[in-house]
Amino acid sequence: MNPYTVLVDCLRATWLTGKTRPMEYRKTQLEALGRFLEENETEILHAMNVDMRRPPFEGQVADISMVKNEVNQALNNLSCWMKDESVDKSLATKLDCAFVRKDPYGVVLIISPFNYPFQLTVVPMVGAIAAGNCVILKPSEISTCCEKILAEVLPSYLDPDTFAVVTGGPEPTTKLLENRFDYIMFTGSPRVGKIVMSAAAKHLTPLTLELGGQNPCYVDCCCDFQNAANRIVWAKFFNTGQTCIAPDYLICTIETQERLMPCLRQSIREFYGCDPQDSPDFGRMINDKHFRRVCSLLDCGRVAIGGQTDECDHYIAPTVLADVKDWEPIMQEEVFGPVLPIFTVRDLDEAIQYINSKERPLAVYAFSCHSKVVNRVLDCTSSGGFCGNDCMMHVTLVSLPFGGIGYSGLGQYHGKYGFDTFTHLRGCLSRCMGFEALNCIRYPPYSQRKLDLLLSTTESSFQQGHGTETALVTLTDNLWRHLDQGSTAVPVLLDLQAAFDMVDHQLLIHCLADTGIQGIALQWLVSFLQGWGKKVVLREQTSQRYPLVCGVPGAGETVKSVIAENSDFRPQHKVQEDPHASENKQKNVTGRPSGVREKAKLWEFPSKHDMTSSHTSCAGRQKPRQHHKCEEVSPQSGDRQNNSSGEQQQDSSSRGSNPYADMVDCLRATWLTGKTRPMAYRRKQLEALGRFLEENRCEIRQAVHADMRRPGFEGDVPEFSLVMNEVNNALNCLHSWMADEYVHTNLATKLDSAFVRKDPYGVVLIISPFNYPFHLTLIPLVGAIAAGNCAIVKPSELSKCSEKLMAEVLPTYLDRDTFAVVTGGPEETTRLLENKFDYIFFTGSNTVGKIVMSAAAKQLTPVTLELGGKSPCYVDSCCDFQNAANRIVWTKFVNAGQSCLAINYVICTAATQDKLIPCLRHAIHCFYGNNPQKSPDFGRMISDKQFQRVRALLDCGRVAIGGETDESDRYIAPTVLADVKEWEPVMQEEIFGPILPIFIVSGLEEAIHFINCKERPLLAYAFSFNHETLNRVLDCTSSGVFCGNDGIMNMTLVSLPFGGVGYSGFGKYHGKFSFDTFTNQRGCLIRCMGFEALNYIRYPPYTENKLRMLKLATDVRRWNYCTLM
């Protein structure tokens, strides 16, 4: 028996009681965590000094002060973080309550490394506790003394019913991972990260991986070399280089290397003296193994500084290696020690190309006096985080997310992001039990009038310019921010240029004035329009309220000069006419004639001369490389080395054996050109997707009808209308979704710019099922395109006609350089999954979900799994039984029950069952007539295999309604089974067919207990007049989504997240949540090259005075310091 099974089960049993959910309990545990740090500060510092000779200053800053900041941040904001978030509603749900509930996952496992034993253990735990989870810690056994404090002292501060520590090496960790957790957070190497993710895949456990990698640091020829050297040396040799976000290598020109080297030497001497081994401010390697590994790297390049070692002392001097070659070992793996190689390139372009040829790092650094250079590195690379003109300082901000991408990890934490990581966002819709007449428009028998009425109450239309005004408020504010700080304004001007083309400028100015853009910022906006050649005529009331809005003297000329000096604003070629234009008769999604399909404008990047002479930025646009067709791109074009783990990707011969390797590499090569990043390009693709839906609406209906005998009504609503809602919502909101989010800074970074950049992942794979072939393929695709990714779609081979339509028609609408469709069955899907993707989105069964996640683990690819499950429906004795029956029957038998959203079983008392069954019979008769087989509104099973599987379930319980079958027609009548037992097959698996079992309980509490004893479902339904009953089911159960007094209607709201939890899946999508799913939230901090005197408080030699000043500049303090104990 597994030695940790009882421990995990005990914590889960405590969590199921709801003990960790109340805010007061969470705050009590967080305050206890803060007391642990304060009362054991001396012991913590001593333990780190024994383990790694860590200077007390570094231990205080990294492992105590930063952790306290996280605790205080959580205590200050917990009430706000925990609140339900109300969302926008459609006309059909205007009278209802729609919100997002922040549910804890359950039992969380946190596995931490040796290098920052308290920070990387306790900071994730802050997020887990704040989110209401139970926690098991597994600290590293390598830092022995620190492990002992965490194992022996920390548990005395926290509740033993909800918290535990497990110690030991790889064997205990392996045993621990055999258990099922509800979330796993691992910090360590990519090699072990794959093992952890593979173990998580066996239980479909979501996880966050923080894995490090090779962090590049570009040093421009135009910078203050001594200031840059100080910051680089501090970051690189802090904790003896044993930091996942330390700069791993410098990349610069030979001339820059020669100018930088003396400055690096001077910084090392000033920080650590002539002999760093004697310095109390320089630590040691953790053990013999790591010492020997790093020493072996000293043979690379040429030792320019340092190079001394002492094996007995685990000492390696601060070392700089010059003239390092790409093929040398130090450039193939994360150094994780005090050795800094310098790799030389010809120029910035080659530096960016080299960075992009390697695995994506945890952080990218860039130093330059020109903001355009820093912005170019930011815009043209992909990483977990970014810091300009400094290193590592971005992690001192609890307001910025911290996490990796690609081989450097997946997921984020710190501050609110830590809370969100350990929180399941549960979309909830609670409806009224009455007003049944309003629901009749969606019930069979279907008609065109009903369809028109339903679409009018649920659709989200695209309005030209709608949503843009709100985004322009942010854009204009950002413009003024850039101008006020003296930095480049071109990236904002580019976005404004695109936005202005879609609105009435007079109305826009009036709206912006009303929404708060006033004074000088509004003047700059008007001046921009004038400089762009737009005639601005202000409404009378606007002119009276803002008399200064006539423009800033000279501002228009400034904008004109900016435009003139930047070829970013010059389109390279005109719109090309589509050879298929004559076939397009209808209007596209924007209301313009669709006879011409526009190609996205390619923007000419500034020349090398512009880069060195102009003070305006090229941020926001990447330099287009030569565009190739798929067959012209070499298979190696998208390959990356696994530098973090030392492993190599499959060689070209093995990749060549995979039939999809070239396709994936082709799309990745296109993505690396930056083609998908501009907003204009994303909009063009989304509009094209809308045209595909509009121009092929009848064909889509016919395809789903041919596959499943799906009624036209049921085909039109989910496969066309709901998808169009997603497209229109994305078009309406794309500006605001893409905008950088500026965050709060601390005193140390008050003069700097901190923001979250929404970066695309790269090449996304979407695997969809048969039951809603267009809906479950195109809605994730909307999010992937909106986020700026390339996409490969793999529709189900079971819905043959739908698959054919997507494979043959959809690619004619979208850019073939960034989109592809793969067809086939399990064999083709398996071969496809052998390739490396940057994100995988899968909808299907639990069994296949495990296979997909295991394949993703081999490449450390983040995944979203939408898996379904057994969704319960509690029917209270106090409800309108006929109204409940109508809604249950519609929810259950739409698409012949082949829906992951369908009610899988009704749970109620015996008395309620007796009252409900006649109402269910009446509803079925009203919807489908005396013989549902003859009804045009009732579908069929997709295949013989599915028919046989579902028919076998009819032997369970007692057939109360229906039960008829016809194998030749793949027909199973709408069936209700009464008095079903828990052990019967129909209660053990997802039905996915038109059979509704009723399970009897004694009351509400037993119902909740039964639901919680089973796997967590995708949806939980409840019907009752009593709001306390609905809230009880909501509060005491865990599911992906909740719907009160109805079924499925939550799917009509693009504002609600949709996704599973536990065995029903993980991840979320729909609307903004889809965009976020396919977006890497990149924490960015751009600092000034000067003001170096302010940075000396963090540099060695360390003093108590420096420590006090640094804490003052970076500390997060409690707003109301009080204890709840």
ABEGO torsion letter per residue (X at the ends): XBAAAAAAAAAAAAAAAGAAABAAAAAAAAAAAAAAAAAAAAAAAAAAAAAAGBBAAAAAAAAAAAAAAAAAAAAAAAAAAABBBBBBBBAAAAABBBBBBBBBAEBBBBBBBAABAAAAAAAAAAAAAAAGBBBBBBBBAABAAAAAAAAAAAAAABBAAABBBBBEBAAAAAAAAABBBABBBBBEBAAAAAAAAAAAAAAGBBBBBBAEEBBBBBBBABBBAAAAAAAAAAAAABGGGBBAABBABBBBBAAAAAAAAAAAAAAAAAAAEABAAABAABBBBABAAAAAAAAAAAABEBBABEGBBBAAAGBBBBBBBBGBBAABAAAABBAGBABBBBBBBABAAAAAAAAAABBBBABBBBBBABAAAAAAAAAABBBABBBBGBBGAAAABAABBBEBBEAAEBEBBEEAAAAAAABBBBBBBBBBABGAAAAAAABOBBBAAAAAAAAAAABBBBBBGBGAAAAAAAAAAAAAAAAAAGBBAAAAAAAAAAAAAABBAAAAAAAAAAAGBBEAAAAAAAAAAAAAGBBBBBBAAAAAABAAAAEBBGAAAAAAAAAAABAAABBABBBBBBAAAAABABBBAAGBBAABBBBBBBBBBBBAAAAAABABBABGBBBBBBBBBAAABBAAAABBBBAAAGBBBBBAAAAAABAAAAAAAAAAAAAAAGAAABAAAAAAAAAAAAAAAAAAAAAAAAAAAAAAGBBAAAAAAAAAAAAAAAAAAAAAAAAAAABBBBBBBBAAAAABBBBBBBBBAEBBBBBBBAABAAAAAAAAAAAAAAAGBBBBBBBBAABAAAAAAAAAAAAAABBAAABBBBBEBAAAAAAAAABBBABBBBBEBAAAAAAAAAAAAAAGBBBBBBAEEBBBBBBBABBBAAAAAAAAAAAAABGGGBBAABBABBBBBAAAAAAAAAAAAAAAAAAAEABAAABAABBBBABAAAAAAAAAAAABEBBABEGBBBAAAGBBBBBBBBGBBAABAAAABBAGBBBBBBBBBAEAAAAAAAAAABBBBABBBBBBABAAAAAAAAAABBBABBBBGBBGAAAABAABBBEBBEAAEBEBBEEAAAAAAABBBBBBBBBBABGAAAAAAABOBBBAAAAAAAAAAABBBBABBBBAX
